[in-house]
Amino acid sequence: MTFAPVALVLFLLGSTSAHLSPDFYAKSCPKLFSTVKPVVQAAIAKEKRMGASLLRLLFHDCFVQGCDGSILLDDTPTFRGEKTAAPNNNSVRGFDVIDEIKAAVEKACPGVVSCADIVVITARDSVVILGGPYWEVKLGRRDSKTASFALANQNIPPPTSSLSNLINKFAAQGLSTKDMVALSGAHTIGQARCINFRNRIYNETDINSFFAKKRQANCPKTAGSGDNNLAPLDVQTPTHFDNDYYQNLIHKEGLLHSDQVLYNGGSTDSQVKTYTISPGTFYRDFVTGMIKMADVNPLVGLKGEIRKNCRRVN
């Protein structure tokens, strides 16, 4: 009787630890990183906000079925994707940029690189381009043939989340409270819509009154009026990745309810304080959290597929 080598068994079973590696495409697509980054740079140069949008795509992908590119699938008459789920509808963006990157990658090495991995690389590049830390991304994910509208509604924490809800939603993905507070620092870049912070700026008390008035100027109190008007999540440096987000929380200038709950007399106050005085600690913890999040339930081995078009299954 002969036994298959352990590596082969792991491949067939789709072992996550065995098959996500920074060198996964070293031979099959050696110019992958140099193909992706210029497209990301051009997109961010055209619109600074896009960096935050591309980073957010990874978060919303990984929290639903794992990091499998399911967020990218369009609805069809016979298929319901995740794009119209409450946390994503009229909110998640950057799909055209992913299409552009996929086209460039397909030209360089056809049929090799998954859309799921492109989302991971793009998120990292966005952080770096906007002044944040660099880290090596592990690759080797495959693309899902399914999506889950229901899990998108269930798993992604809304901007009205309490601290305990945030802790629980992240824990469900294998991410610690420490990871959650560090990953929330992604809100050092990007914008939010009035509909998601209206209640906070008009009805909550743990908010700087001058800050609230400033935000009210572009977000009318009446529901349905100005719902899509934007405001920066970080009032200080909205297009630069830094630790100012946490300083905002100390000053009670968190834009979303789910931001300010991180510093509101609760269990995460001390971590927020640490990040305000030590950007290096924030960067290290953010990178650790990003690597952990990108490891959530990827499809590897023979599972899933390598999509030709990120918006639909082959």
N, C-alpha and C positions, 0 to 999 in steps of 0.2 A: 504493500500500500504506500502511495506517495502522498505527501502533504504539500499544499500550495505554500509558497513563501509567505511570511507574515505580511510583507508589503503588498502582495497581491490580494490577500484576504482583506486588508484594510481598505484597499482601493475599491474592491467589490462591495464592501459594506458601506463605503462612503464615510470613512473616519474623518471627522473635522480636524482633529489635531494633526493627523498625518498629512493632510493635503492642502492646508492653507499655508502658503509660504511666500515671502517677498520675492523669491526667485522662480515662482511658478511659471512665468512666461519668458524666462531668461533666454531660452533657446527658440521657443515657438513664436515669440513676438518681442525681439530684443529692443525695438524702438518704441515700445508701448508708452513709457512715461514721457518721452520726448515728443510723442504724437499727441498725447492728451493735454499736456500743460499749456501749449500755445493757444489752443482753442478756449480753454478756461480763462487764460489771461485776456484774450480778445473780448470774451463775453463780459468780464468784469470791467474792463476798460470802457466798454460801451455803456454798462450800467452797474455801478458799484454794488447795488443791492443784490445783484445776481449771486454774488459769493455766498451770502447768507442763505439764499434760496436753494443753492446746490448743496450746502451743508445740511439744510433741513430735510432735503430729499432722503438722505441716508437715514436719519432718525425715523422718519415716517415709513421708510421701507423696512428697516430692521425690527421695528416694533410689531410688524404684522407678518406672521409666517417666517420670521427671520430675514436675514439680508439676502434676498433672492430676486430682486428686481420686480417684484409683484406690483409695486406702486406705479410702474411705468406702463402697465397694460391698459390700453383703451377699452372702453365699453364697446360692445357690438350688440346686434339684435339678440344674440344667443349667449352673451357673456357679460356679467357685471363685474367690473373692476373696482378699484379702491379710490379712483380719482374723485368720485362724487360723494364719498363718505363725508360726514360732517367736518372732521378735522382737516380734510383736504380740499373740499369743494370751494372754488374761487379763492384758494389760499395757497396750496402747494403749486410751485411753478419751477421753470427751468427745464422742462421736458424737451424743448426745441434745442437747447444747448447739448443735452445728452444725445439727441439725434445726430447733431453735428459731430460730436466726438465719436459716436459709434461709426458714422460714415468714414471718418478719417482713419479710425482703427481698422475697419474692414478693408480699406484700401491698402493699409500697411501689412496686415496679416488676416486674410479672410477666414471667417468661421472659427476663430480661435478664442477670442476674448469675450467673456460674458458681459451683459449689460449690468448685472449685479456688481461685478468688479469695477466697471467703469464708474458707477455711482460712488464706490468707496474711494477710488483714486481721486475723483473730482472733488469730493468733500475735503480730502486732505489738501489738495492743491489750492482750493479756495481759501482755506485757513492761512496757508503760507503766503499766498499772494496778498492777503489783507493784513499781513504783519504778524501773524501768529506762529506757533511752533511747528517744526517739521517732525514727522515720524515716518518710519518705514511701514508701509501697509502690507498686510498679508493677503495673498490672492489665491485664486483657485475655486472660487464660488461658481456655481452654475445657475442658470435662470429657471425660475418656476414656470410651470404651465398653468398655474392657477393663481387666483387672487382671492382676497376675502373682504368684501364690503363690511360684513358684520364685525370682524376682528379689528378693522380699521376704526370703526366707531367705538369699539370696546377697549382697545389696548392703548390708544394714544391719549395721553392725559390732556384734558381741555384747559384753556387759559383761566378757568374759574377754579382750578384744582386747589384743594387744601393741601397742607404739608403731608398729612398722612396718606392722601390719595396719590400724591407724587411718589412718595416712598414705596407705596404698594405697587404702583404701575411699573416702576423701574425694577423692583424686586421680582416681579413676574417675568422679567426678561433676564434675570440673573445679575442685575446691576445693583450695587450697594447704594446706601444713602449718600456716601461720600462720592460715588460716581455720579449720582443724580445732581448733587450740588455743583460739581465740577462741569458736567455736561450742560447744565443750565447756563453756564457762562458763554455758551454759543450765542446767547442774546446780547453779547457785546457788539454784535453786528445785526443788521436787518431792520425790518419795519413790521409794525402790527397795524391791523385795521381797527378803526373806531369801534366797530361792533364788538370787538374782543376786549376793549378796555373802557367802554362807556360807563358801565356800572362802577368800576373802580374810581374813576375821576369825579363822579358825581355823588356817590353814596358811601364810599369807604372813608374811614377816619385815620387809618395808619398811612397817611399820604401827605407829603409836603404841600401846603396850600398854594404856594406860588407855582409849583410844578403842576398841580391839578388845574389851576386857572389857565396856564399856558397851553395845556393839552385840550382844555375845553374850547379854546378859540377855534380849533379845527375839527372838533367832534361834538356836534350838537346833541343836546340832551334827548331830543325826540327820537325814538326808535324809528328806523327807516330813513332817517335824514343823515346823509353823510356817512353811511355805514362803512363804505370802502375807503374813506379818507385815511391816509397813512400818518403814522408818527414813528420816530426812531425808538427802538427798544433800549438803546443806550443814548441818553440825552447828551452825553459829552463827546464821544467819538464814534458815531454810528457806522462809519465805514472803515474802522481800524480795529483789529482784533487785539484786545488788551484786557486789563483787569478792572476797567472803569465801571463795568456793569455792577460789580460788588460794592464799589464806593457809592453808586446810586442807591443801592438797597439800604446802606447805612443812613443815607440822607432821606430815606423814605420816598425815593423817586423811582421805584420799580414800576414799570408801565402796566404790566399785567398783574392780576391778583396772584397768579401762580409764581410770579417773580418775587413779590414782596413777602410771601409766606416763608421764604428762605431766611429772612431776617425780621422776625416779629416776636421775639421772646421765646422761641422754640429751640428744639434740639440741634438745629443747624446754624445757629447764630455764630458760634465760635469758628466754624469753618469759613463762613463768609468773611469774618474779621481777618482771619489768617490770609485769605486771598487779597484783601485790600492792601496789606503791608508786604506781601511776598508774591509778586507776579510769577516768579519762578516756580513756586509751589503750585500755583494755579495751573501753569502750563504743564507741569509734570502730571498732575492729577487729571487734567483734561485729556492729555494724550493717552494715559492709562485707560480712562473711560471710553475713549473713541475706539481703541484697539479691542477692548472687551465688547463694546456694542457691535462692532463689525464682525465679531465672532459668533453672534447669536444665530443659532440654527441655520447655517448655510447649507445649501445643497452641494454635495461634492461627489466625487467618484462617478458613478453612472446615473445619479439622480438628476432630474431636470434636463435641461438642454442648453445649447449656446444659441440664443436667438439671433436671427439675421436682422430683424427689425425690432428694436426695443419695445415698441408699442403693441406687438402681437406675437403670439406663439407661432412657431414654424408650421 
